[in-house]
């Protein structure tokens, strides 16, 4: 269980937000963004021999989206020998209504065409991209560990199968 105190100042009057609907909407928005910082979808692509990987993330109030999405997805896919055939990014919603989202769409191809028919391979893509975007990695014991370990753990940490062991 996590607990947080939130202090928000009403822009019009300069005092505390009194409107309970606005408070509930703000609370729900913050909870949803913390609980699920992005959506990740893997589905069939209209492009022949490709799959479509879609990452949807909310844009913050200052208009900035989630940084490093392209880098993280590229790193995760290269570890699985999956290539990006085409990529695009677009923003939907209105910044004033705090419902703006940034969508990254990747059309990906595997080294072998038959790999996308395997549910296990699709799950591996989903898991690898999810972990890379969250900044964690899955261990052999099915636990998640931060990519940014403490100094004592660096020698035991591996970032990606296509990279070498970290040494300090």
C-alpha positions in Angstrom: 0.0 0.0 0.0 1.3 3.4 -0.9 0.0 6.7 0.5 0.6 10.2 -0.8 -0.4 13.7 0.2 -1.3 15.9 -2.7 -1.3 19.7 -2.4 -3.0 21.5 -5.4 -3.6 25.2 -5.6 -6.7 26.4 -7.4 -5.6 28.6 -10.3 -8.5 31.0 -10.1 -8.8 31.9 -6.4 -5.4 30.8 -5.2 -6.8 28.6 -2.5 -7.6 25.0 -2.0 -9.8 23.2 -4.6 -13.3 23.0 -3.0 -15.2 21.3 -5.8 -15.5 17.7 -4.8 -16.0 16.5 -8.4 -12.8 18.2 -9.5 -11.0 16.6 -6.5 -12.3 13.2 -7.4 -11.4 13.6 -11.1 -7.9 14.7 -10.1 -7.5 11.8 -7.7 -8.7 9.3 -10.3 -6.4 10.8 -12.9 -3.3 10.6 -10.6 -4.1 7.1 -9.5 -4.6 5.8 -13.1 -1.3 7.4 -14.3 0.6 5.9 -11.3 -1.0 2.5 -11.5 -0.7 2.2 -15.3 1.8 4.8 -16.7 1.3 3.6 -20.3 -0.7 1.1 -22.4 1.0 -1.5 -24.5 -0.7 -3.3 -27.3 0.6 -5.9 -29.8 -1.7 -6.8 -32.6 -1.8 -7.7 -36.3 -0.6 -5.0 -38.7 -2.1 -4.1 -42.1 1.5 -4.2 -43.4 2.4 -7.7 -44.8 4.5 -9.9 -42.4 4.4 -7.3 -39.7 3.0 -6.9 -36.2 1.9 -3.6 -34.8 3.3 -2.6 -31.4 1.5 0.4 -29.9 2.6 2.4 -26.8 0.0 5.0 -25.5 1.1 7.3 -22.7 -0.5 10.4 -21.2 1.0 13.8 -21.8 1.6 15.8 -18.7 0.2 19.3 -18.0 3.2 21.0 -19.4 2.7 19.3 -22.8 5.6 16.8 -22.5 5.1 13.1 -23.3 7.0 10.1 -22.0 10.7 10.4 -22.8 12.8 7.7 -24.3 9.9 5.6 -25.7 11.6 5.1 -29.1 15.0 4.3 -27.5 13.5 1.8 -25.0 11.4 0.0 -27.6 14.3 -0.2 -30.0 16.6 -1.6 -27.3 14.0 -4.2 -26.2 13.2 -5.3 -29.8 16.9 -5.6 -30.8 17.4 -8.0 -27.9 14.8 -10.3 -29.5 16.1 -9.9 -33.0 13.0 -8.1 -34.0 13.3 -5.2 -36.5 11.3 -2.0 -36.8 9.9 -1.7 -40.3 8.1 1.6 -39.8 7.4 3.9 -36.8 5.2 6.9 -36.2 4.2 9.1 -33.3 1.1 11.3 -32.9 -0.7 13.2 -30.1 -4.4 13.2 -29.5 -6.7 15.0 -27.1 -6.6 18.6 -25.7 -4.0 19.9 -23.3 -6.6 22.2 -21.7 -8.8 19.2 -20.7 -5.9 17.2 -19.4 -6.7 14.2 -21.7 -3.9 14.4 -24.2 -2.1 11.2 -25.1 1.0 10.4 -27.0 0.8 7.3 -29.2 3.8 5.5 -30.7 3.1 2.9 -33.4 5.8 0.5 -34.4 5.4 -2.0 -37.3 7.8 -4.7 -36.5 9.2 -7.7 -38.3 10.9 -10.8 -36.9 14.0 -12.5 -38.3 11.8 -15.5 -39.2 8.2 -15.0 -40.5 6.8 -17.9 -38.5 7.9 -16.4 -35.1 4.8 -14.1 -34.9 2.5 -17.2 -35.0 3.9 -18.3 -31.6 2.0 -16.9 -28.6 5.1 -17.4 -26.5 7.1 -15.1 -28.8 4.4 -12.4 -28.7 4.4 -12.7 -24.9 8.3 -12.3 -24.9 8.0 -9.2 -27.0 5.3 -7.7 -24.7 7.3 -8.6 -21.6 10.6 -7.3 -22.9 9.1 -4.0 -24.1 7.1 -3.5 -20.9 10.1 -4.1 -18.7 12.3 -1.8 -20.8 9.7 1.0 -20.6 9.3 0.6 -16.8 13.1 0.5 -16.3 13.0 -2.9 -14.7 14.2 -6.4 -15.7 12.8 -9.8 -14.9 15.0 -12.2 -13.0 15.1 -16.0 -13.2 12.9 -16.1 -10.1 10.1 -14.1 -11.9 10.8 -11.0 -9.8 11.3 -7.5 -11.2 14.6 -5.6 -10.4 15.4 -2.0 -11.2 17.7 -1.3 -14.2 19.5 1.1 -11.9 20.9 -1.1 -9.2 22.9 -0.1 -6.1 26.7 -0.3 -6.4 26.9 -3.7 -4.6 24.5 -5.3 -7.1 26.1 -4.0 -10.4 28.3 -7.0 -10.9 25.4 -9.4 -10.9 23.1 -7.3 -13.1 22.5 -7.9 -16.8 20.7 -5.3 -18.9 19.8 -7.3 -22.0 20.9 -10.6 -23.6 22.4 -8.7 -26.5 24.6 -6.6 -24.2 27.6 -7.8 -22.1 27.7 -8.1 -18.3 28.1 -4.8 -16.5 31.4 -4.3 -14.8 32.2 -1.5 -12.4 
